Structure formats: structure tokens, C-alpha cells
Amino acid sequence: MHERDGFVEATLRGIRTPETLVAAAATVTSACTNFKNTNVLIDLRAMIGELDTLQTFEVVSHAMPKTPGTRQLTRAAVLDLPGNMERLRFFETVAVNRGFNVRVFDDEQCALAWLRG
């Protein structure tokens, strides 16, 4: 993780599981606190695997709200591969309904424009 042009950039690697994503959320929000920056680009393109619908719902509805600092993020852009967008759009819908300002993208330039906008 590093600071880049007014936001924190976090590139995640490894296997997507509920546990790894919740741990990543804690690490990312901690880094944002340390950098004193509440905008973040979370790049998931190097991760493998996917969560099913119920796992996605559980992570966003129950685990993320309990993770310290997640509610302090002003904007969170999640970047992933085009093939993962259907599942991520569900993630985005649930997250927005829970009060998170998150958007998902498969185009880095669009994600950056939204973060800066």
C-alpha cells in the first residue's frame, strides 16, 4: 500500500475468501488512518477465486461494518477484472445500502476519475 495522487492505493493478492477480504479491509483502513487519507483504490485484479452470493452478503453486511475504520472512508473504488463485475456489482449494491461510499470498476481510469471527483 502506498499513497498516490491524493488517495491510498492497495493492491491485493492471494485467494479471495471471506477471511482474507475482511483482513484486507482492516489492513486497508489502518493504512488510510496512518496516511491520514480517506480515499482508497482497492485493486483486486491479482486475486484468484470468488465469493458466492451469500458469502459476499455476509462480508459486506456483517463483517465490514465491524471492522474499525471502514465507516471513516470517504470514497472506496474497487478495481477488478471485467469477468468479476457481476458479483462485484452485488457487493457494491449491498455496501451502498449499508452506508458505504463504494463503487466498483473494471477500468482503472474510470476508478481514478471517480476517486478524484
Secondary structure, DSSP 8 states (H G I E B T S, - for coil): -EEETTEEEEEEEEE--HHHHHHHHHHHHHHHHHHT--EEEEEEEEEE----HHHHHHIIIIIHHHSTTGGG-SEEEEE--GGGHHHHHHHHHHHHHTT--EEEES-HHHHHHHHH-
